[in-house]
Amino acid sequence: MNKKIRLFLSITIIGSVFLTACVNKENKSTSSTTTISYESQVLKEKPGIKDDFYTNINYDYLKNTKIPTGESSNGVFDDLDRKTKVDLKKIIEDLNKNYDNLKENSDEKKIVDLYNLLKDTKKRDELGLKPIEDTLKQIKNAKSIPDINKFILDNMNKGYFVFSIPTVTQNLQNSSINSLFIGVNSSLGIEKNYFEGSDDFSKKVQKAYKEYLKELFVNIGYSEDEAKKKAENTYNIEKEITSSTLSPEEKMNISNMNNVVSINELLKITSNMNYGEILKSKKFENVESVTIPELKALKKINSLFVDKNVEVLKDLIEVNVLKQNSQLLTKKIQSAYEKYNSIYTGITETKTDDEIAFELTNMTLSMPLGKLYVEKYFDQKSKSDVQNITKEILDTYKKRVKNVDWMTSETKQKALKKLDNLNMKIGYPDKWKDYSDVTVKPYSKGGTATSAMESIVNKQLNENNDKIGKTPDKDEWGMAPQVINAYYDPTKNEIVFTAAILQAPFYSENQSREKNLGGIGSVIGHEISHSLDVMGSQFDENGNLSNWWKEEDLTKFQNKVKQAADIYSKIEVVDGYKINGEISTGEIMADLGGMTVAIDIAKKENLDTKKVFESYALSNAHVSTKESIISNLTDEHPPEKYRVNNIINLIDQFYVDYDIKENDKMYVKPEDRLKVW
């Protein structure tokens, strides 16, 4: 999970908030390995395969794998990510060498120009705060709530959504139309559990965050005492706003976020925030209703827009402008960010300027760069092969649904209808987005990293605004093809597998069938399972929020969800820190579904199921810093060890293959083995 403060909030806000990915790890460095992992420090002798399957299979990897400079973890996903990034860097290097021949306003030239803007830290230091001086000046000159509202209105298209943002996405109850949503900035400060936590790690994060805020204020000219006071005020107001947001557990029930109000009601809720002018500026004045996922938080923000809070609101806006530009301005501001980030992650050394520039380029111009990656490196044959594997896994999944004994025929038919309607996207988009309206100028022509990022954000916002009232584009992707990942989107009822994940060790036409089943097979089954997990089950076959369950079946399903949560909530991964089973149930049930189907296919084909189990364990090999393990417990994905051990010991074939008996640590009583599909 990426704990880093978002560079530009719009980059993440505009995408669907309901995507469920198979992994959620930070991008990795290609630097030399220097950090000893937590796993290596606590690992003793090699355990027996019947006591700790994951560690037994991956023992040498866990013992000997170090963590690259500037990173908090390392693993098989990361090995593949590094390989892919070598390919991507080669693309940029080749473009740079051929720079004089690149067409003006081409995607290729924009990629190179952005990369060079970002990596030239000498020029960034020379410019100092100049790229944002007009923005900071407008904040400083604000004397009233109307002035603050004017700042928000004037700067929204640059990406400065400190409090909330109107955005367009698919209507939750009518998937045939795009509707208006009002999103609340979920990146304010630190995560809710850390604001509220009293454990040692939360206290450590709170202290580090306050220090980070203070350093940012010092960097824009305030004295130490002024900066400390402003940091404290900012921290307190952020905590007050965050306390009103939904918890991760509450967000699992989509109905909690489906708060539809009329525009007149919205204007009453935001009576202090000038939302009428905001909607008018976005050409949303004729919209009749809006969905507010964080209704309570928006009301809280509005209550803070009063004259007595003008100065603290200015502080909050000022520091958030700096945070959103933390890797675009001076090295000093960037270093403050890296120092704070190290508390979350345990990172002791930072990446090179080139590494950071590449990663930001890959993040912000991901689709144009992804298009070049697909053209040069993607094997088209693997796309058709994986399509066939996906169809086979889906057919096997349907058979399992038909055969479950806890669900009535009526609900089964609706579940099967949803699987029949499941859309599959593999490799890359059929059509690519147009970036011709993005402006990225080199320093020699008056450009800056900040102006380039603002232009990219503006393009995204305009593109998003134009969707209002239209039919959702079913061809649109929520992830770039060079990302090592896959996802399920319940609002579109679709599964997506990127080009980059269709490589060894997950998939290769040259590796065994068993290895492919334990790799990409389990990933495909995982994503299909999300369509019927705790979140996916709330949407119908067309992506509408709808309860299609008979009451008795839903009760039984919820009992299985609770069983999954109970299994994982007991697991202590670091002294005093346990997995949050309640928020992890979707991933738990998806992992179980993915491996169950992979084993089914292996058995049907008389393959060696032991090799499938071992392939699954090998593809999940992963090491981290202690801090990273703790901070990732706020994520819905449990640590890899438990995604292996506590999944395969629920599958009966595992007991047959490895002769697991009651006195073995991997043993779970038959009546306690979770069975869903």
PyMOL commands that set and color helices and strands:
alter all, ss='L'
color gray80, all
select helices_A, chain A and resi 9-13+38-42+53-64+76-97+99-101+107-119+121-127+130-141+145-158+192-196+200-219+224-242+248-251+254-256+263-269+275-281+295-304+307-324+331-345+353-364+366-377+380-403+409-420+443-445+449-465+499-501+513-530+536-538+551-569+581-604+609-619+626-634+640-648+652-658+670-672
alter helices_A, ss='H'
color red, helices_A
select strands_A, chain A and resi 20-21+33-35+67-68+73-75+164-170+178-184+260-262+289-291+423-427+486-489+494-498+572-574+577-578+622-624
alter strands_A, ss='S'
color yellow, strands_A
deselect
rebuild
show_as cartoon
